């Protein structure tokens, strides 16, 4: 991977990190752990080469947990 790929991908990777800090400020403490896990899984998906179908399968449990806790928090 060349420098151009890194310059293109970097803003996409920084977004979840910034969003994670925003979620900490705006949401209940219970949401921190699933948000961090989901952000890390997304980060790994960006930086590691995977089959697209497998990426979706690997991300789904993190996404599901994040959404479940978020819904409970909003109730």
C-alpha positions in Angstrom: 0.0 0.0 0.0 1.3 3.4 -1.0 1.2 6.7 0.7 -1.8 7.8 -1.4 -3.9 5.0 0.0 -2.9 6.0 3.5 -3.8 9.7 2.9 -7.2 8.6 1.5 -8.0 6.1 4.3 -6.8 8.2 7.2 -9.8 10.5 7.5 -12.1 7.5 7.4 -10.2 5.9 10.3 -10.1 9.1 12.3 -13.8 9.6 12.1 -14.7 6.6 14.4 -12.1 7.8 16.9 -13.6 11.3 17.0 -17.1 9.9 17.2 -16.1 7.6 20.1 -15.1 10.6 22.1 -18.4 12.3 21.2 -20.4 9.3 22.3 -18.6 9.3 25.6 -19.8 12.9 26.2 -23.3 12.4 24.9 -24.4 9.0 26.0 -24.7 6.8 29.0 -21.6 5.1 30.4 -22.9 1.7 29.4 -22.5 2.6 25.8 -18.8 3.2 26.0 -17.7 -0.5 25.8 -19.8 -1.6 22.8 -19.0 1.7 21.0 -15.3 1.1 21.5 -15.5 -2.5 20.4 -17.5 -1.6 17.3 -15.0 1.3 16.4 -12.1 -1.1 16.8 -13.7 -3.7 14.6 -14.4 -1.0 12.0 -10.8 0.1 12.2 -9.5 -3.4 11.7 -11.8 -3.8 8.7 -10.3 -0.7 7.1 -6.7 -1.6 7.8 -6.7 -5.4 7.1 -7.5 -7.1 3.9 -10.6 -9.3 4.1 -13.2 -10.9 1.9 -16.1 -8.3 1.9 -18.7 -11.0 3.0 -16.5 -12.0 5.9 -16.0 -8.4 7.0 -19.8 -7.9 7.3 -20.0 -11.2 9.3 -17.2 -10.1 11.6 -18.7 -6.6 12.2 -22.3 -7.8 12.8 -21.9 -8.9 16.4 -20.2 -5.6 17.4 -22.9 -3.6 15.5 -25.7 -5.6 17.1 -24.3 -5.2 20.6 -23.8 -1.4 20.1 -27.4 -1.0 18.8 -28.9 -3.1 21.5 -27.2 -1.1 24.3 -28.0 2.2 22.5 -31.7 1.2 22.3 -31.8 0.3 26.0 -30.1 3.6 26.9 -32.7 5.6 24.9 -35.7 3.8 26.7 
